[in-house]
Every structure is written in C-alpha cells, then in structure tokens.
C-alpha cells in the first residue's frame, strides 16, 4: 500500500530585510517538494495499474480471438485435434470476466488518469520554477521590497493550490468512476435476479 500524498510541514519564516530572501527560497523549496512528492506518487502508482491494465486487456483480446477461432477449428476436423464449439462460450466468459475486473478495479482508467495528472503537475512545477528564477534574477539588481515579497508569496500559495486542485480533480474522477461502476454492477445484479 502506497501512503497518501501528505502536505509539506510548514514552518514560519522571518521576513526582516536580512532574512527575506532566504525565507522566500525556503518557501519555494517547500512548494517544489510538495509538487515533487505528488509527481512521484503518480509515477509509482501508475506502474501497478499499467501492468494489470495490459495483462487484463491482452487477455480480453486473446480470449475473444480464441472464441472466434474455436468454432472454425471444430469444423476443420484436424487429426489429433478435437475441439468442442462450446469452449468458445467459455473463452468469451473469461474475456468478459477480465473486462469486468479491469473495469471494477479501474486499472486502465487509473493508469490514464495518473499519467495525465502527473504531467499536469510536472508542467505547473516547471512554470513555477522558471517564474521564480525570473524573480530571483531581479533580486540581484534590487533589494526585496514588501510588495515583491507579497507577490512571490501569493505565487507560492497559488502554486500549492494548483497542485492540490489537480490532485482533487483526479480523486473526484476516481470517486465518480467508482460510483458509476458500483451502480452498474448493482443494476445488472437486479436485472439478473428479476
């Protein structure tokens, strides 16, 4: 089990003229660390989903193809090969089972969601870093003023909010997908018991 993405521990900084630059750098590092942890979580989480998605989907493809081939083999009457056409239904049933497992556990869809979210967080991190480098280049020319500090802190706040929003959107997609899958299973179960 992978641990959840946890927020960075926030430590309060000194903002006097001697400490302001270092305090901003520490705040940037905290923001970057939060994004990097989220990126790493999505990179790690997608590995298992990717493997299972591929196994299950390949199984569906092969079993469906086998289900189509079995009746043909039964008709050909090849020496030493006795295949009953009924095995076609078994292959289709197992293919359906694999598809249901993939859908219930969301392997394929989670793999895609994780890739998309990781890329969005990575893009936001790159933009954040370059914006900060532009500002730091200006710091070398002038002293940090209160208004500049405030602007940079607001950027940090917005960046953390953006990362958290991307994580929340992915989680909301998962919740909706899971609810819909459970509803479909319940609806199908009701139909078969009637």
C-alpha positions, 0 to 999 in steps of 0.5 A: 500500500502506497501512503497518501500524498501528505502536505509539506510541514510548514514552518514560519519564516522571518521576513526582516530585510536580512532574512527575506530572501532566504525565507522566500527560497525556503518557501519555494523549496517547500512548494517544489517538494510538495509538487515533487512528492505528488509527481512521484506518487503518480509515477509509482502508482501508475506502474501497478495499474499499467501492468494489470491494465495490459495483462487484463486487456491482452487477455480480453483480446486473446480470449475473444480471438480464441472464441472466434477461432474455436468454432472454425477449428471444430469444423476443420476436423484436424487429426489429433485435434478435437475441439468442442464449439462450446469452449468458445462460450467459455473463452468469451466468459473469461474475456468478459470476466477480465473486462469486468475486473479491469473495469471494477478495479479501474486499472486502465482508467487509473493508469490514464488518469495518473499519467495525465495528472502527473504531467499536469503537475510536472508542467505547473512545477516547471512554470513555477520554477522558471517564474521564480528564477525570473524573480530571483534574477531581479533580486540581484539588481534590487533589494526585496521590497514588501510588495515583491515579497507579497507577490512571490508569496501569493505565487507560492500559495497559488502554486500549492493550490494548483497542485492540490486542485489537480490532485482533487480533480483526479480523486473526484474522477476516481470517486465518480468512476467508482460510483458509476461502476458500483451502480452498474454492477448493482443494476445488472445484479437486479436485472439478473435476479428479476 
